[in-house]
Amino acid sequence: AHPVGAIFAALLMGALRAGGMQVQRSGAAPGDIAAVIQGLVIFFIIAPTLIRMLIRWRKG
């Protein structure tokens, strides 16, 4: 993992958490929406690597 990428990821996750708390306080949406968005971000970042690994595993 690249150190700059780790810093960027930490800032992104912190912003999502803070934004989720703010949305929950305002009552505009459930607070869990931030957790859902965070999960989707992680999924879409990991998906291409996971697909490549599965293709290699099936071939070899």
C-alpha positions as CSV (number, residue, x, y, z in Angstrom):
1,A,0.0,0.0,0.0
2,H,1.2,3.4,-0.9
3,P,1.5,5.8,2.1
4,V,-0.2,8.7,0.2
5,G,-3.1,6.4,-0.7
6,A,-3.5,5.3,2.9
7,I,-3.7,9.0,3.9
8,F,-6.3,9.7,1.2
9,A,-8.3,6.7,2.2
10,A,-8.3,7.7,5.8
11,L,-9.5,11.2,5.0
12,L,-12.2,9.8,2.7
13,M,-13.5,7.4,5.4
14,G,-13.4,10.1,8.1
15,A,-15.3,12.5,5.8
16,L,-18.0,9.9,5.2
17,R,-18.3,9.2,8.9
18,A,-18.6,12.9,9.8
19,G,-21.0,13.5,7.0
20,G,-23.1,10.5,8.1
21,M,-23.3,11.9,11.6
22,Q,-24.3,15.3,10.3
23,V,-27.1,13.8,8.1
24,Q,-28.3,11.8,11.0
25,R,-28.5,14.8,13.3
26,S,-30.4,16.8,10.7
27,G,-32.9,14.0,10.2
28,A,-32.6,14.2,6.4
29,A,-31.7,10.5,6.1
30,P,-30.8,7.5,8.3
31,G,-27.3,7.7,9.7
32,D,-26.5,4.2,8.3
33,I,-26.4,5.6,4.8
34,A,-22.8,6.6,5.3
35,A,-21.9,3.0,6.2
36,V,-23.6,1.8,3.1
37,I,-21.7,4.3,0.9
38,Q,-18.5,3.4,2.6
39,G,-19.1,-0.2,1.9
40,L,-19.9,0.5,-1.7
41,V,-16.7,2.5,-2.2
42,I,-14.6,-0.3,-0.7
43,F,-16.4,-2.9,-2.9
44,F,-15.9,-0.9,-6.1
45,I,-12.2,-0.3,-5.3
46,I,-11.6,-4.0,-4.5
47,A,-13.8,-5.5,-7.3
48,P,-11.4,-5.3,-10.2
49,T,-8.6,-6.9,-8.3
50,L,-10.9,-9.6,-7.0
51,I,-12.2,-10.4,-10.5
52,R,-8.6,-10.6,-11.9
53,M,-7.7,-13.0,-9.1
54,L,-10.7,-15.2,-9.7
55,I,-9.9,-15.4,-13.5
56,R,-6.3,-16.4,-12.8
57,W,-7.4,-19.0,-10.2
58,R,-9.9,-20.6,-12.7
59,K,-7.3,-20.7,-15.5
60,G,-4.5,-22.1,-13.4
